[in-house]
Amino acid sequence: MTDSAKTPAPILAAGGILLREGRRPRVAIVRLRRDKSWVLPKGKLNPGERPVAAAKREVMEETGHDVSVHAFLGSMSYPVDGGIKIVQFWHMHAVGEPVHELIYEVRAVKWLPLKQAVDMLTRAHERVFLANVGPIALKAARQLERDKEIERAQQAERDKAARRASTMAAAGGPRQPSICWPPASTEAVTV
């Protein structure tokens, strides 16, 4: 028997570094009911499920929030039950307030600044992972916010131009400039 025959297949999982937007973005961590540990939201892939779909599903189930999924942040692996678990993570944003009940396995969700979230995580490998990818997620979140501000300003300009055009159309169209040539004059023009 070869070594590879003895090694179980890796357990595949996915999750998210979930941020709540604002001037000071917060990172979601969840408290598991069974051992009261604080962890990143994640879970195993269902058979045939794509990792990004599993990440979104798991984060929604564990935090109660609808989420928007953004860039892939990286993966981590760690030993579990004589095998290895490989977890892929995406940068995510919470959409609005919670809209789903938490799954039974999750006791609570906390939203913390990055440093506090890193410090509160129970598992060392998750602390190291979040300490490394958290700043990347925060930078991406700031860029997304700037992009949204630019889009809002551009949309406001488009709306303003549309209102101006609508006002002109209601008034009978754009006012045409008056052109008089030759200019009216009381003086005689001599040639």
C-alpha positions, 0 to 999 in steps of 0.5 A: 500500500502506498502512502497516498492510499493511506492519506484521506482526501482533503476536506474542502471548505470555503468562507469569507472575510465579511465586512460591514461598510462604514467609515470604520469597516468591521469584520464579522467573526462567529461563535460556535455553539459546540465549543464556544470558539470564535472563528471566521465564517466558513464551511464545507462544500456540498457535493458538486458545489463550487467554492465561491458558491459555498463561501457565499452560502456558508457566510450567509448561514453563519452571519444571517446577512445577504452578502456581495462577493468580491475578490478571492483573498487566499486559502489556508490549510490545517490538520483535522481528524487525521487529514487536512482541511483546505479553506478558500476565502473571498472578500465579502460585504454584508448587504443591509441588516440581517435577513436570515436566522443563524444556523444552529451551530452558530451562537453569535456574530460579532462585528469588530475592527480588524485588530480586535477580530484577529485578537478574538479568534480562537484558532491560531491559524485563523488569527495568522490568516486574518492578520495577513489578508484582513488589510487586503480586504480593508484596502479593497473595501476602501477602493470600492467605497471610492468607486461608489462615490465616483459613480454617485457623483457621475449619476448626479451629473447625468440626472442633472443633465436629464432634468435640464433637457426635460425642462428645455423640452417642456419649454419648447426646446432649446432657445435658439440664439438670435442672429442679426446681420448686418447689425442694425445701426442708425449710422449709414454704412459707406462703401 
